[in-house]
């Protein structure tokens, strides 16, 4: 048993069992991080609810339920988790064979395949009653609330850093209507509440080693009720940027419209018509809003003393915030082009 994978949150091990008549069985075992997820039972209730629903859908569609969704292995008492003598929560999944994850886009096809997989995830779960899921991290993508918290961080200025980042603070404060946009649409019931993944990075999709196709969406810890636009937007924020998240030379940072197009095409194919016309139309806004929210969170953390996002050097959260704001600015300039791309595939 050795630590496995590149996840930052849980401790992950790969176990291999030799079982006479069944051959070798591989199992992923994880100790859940109680700091990140203080309500592990709710997390596991969400995961078992969603994966059993997905399994039924996959079987109906003639797919392979062993490879196309996570399969939780229950503990001896039938629960989807085991509590050890120190109070830690553990869980295990069947290992998905002959498939890999990638931390960075090596070629555009991988980004496209991840888009199809996350779109398909939306499609398969489009009739799942999202409001029955636990909100395991409260107000996670409530950008209106994040904006209020940001203003508080600026006012309190506990580290005395606000004066040195006035330009960045002003960038955020000038965009209050972006922060309120989706919350207000949700208030007016213009956008449907959906099952969302909330961490739609490339490395949360398993790609088949032989075909390169996206087969399974993994890491369902943050599955919650939310907006499809947030899942789409976070993928673009992370995957279509031309630079690293903490790049110090912001002239290198922009939104790659070719990668944006690749993702839009894949995502809408995967969704297969599950989204409303308004959701599709608002996809570019999803990219702007999620990037803005993320930048605002990095800057707030910089003002509060870097206690949420881990830093490995001074001002790293400020650099992260600056790359996000440069991306927001760049997407604002390219908005009509982004809208035209979405029109092309809807």
Secondary structure, 3 states (H helix, E strand, C coil): CEECCCCCCCEEEEEEEEEHHHEEEEEEEEECCCCCCCCHHHHHHHHHHHHHHHHHHHHHCCCCCCCCCCCEECCCCCCCCEECCCCCEEEEEECCCCEECCCCCCCHHHHHHHHHHHHHHHHHCCCCCHHHCCCCCCCCCCHHHHHHHHHHHHHHCCCCCHHHHHHHHHHHHCCHHHHHHHHHHHHCCCCCCEEECCCCCHHHEEEECCCCCEEEECCCCCCEEECHHHHHHHHHHHHCECCCCCCCCHHHCCECHHHHHHHHHHHHHHHCCCCCHHHHHCHHHHHHHHHHHHHHHHHHHHHHCCCCCCCCCCCHHHHHHHHHHHHHHHHHHCHHHHHHHHHHHC
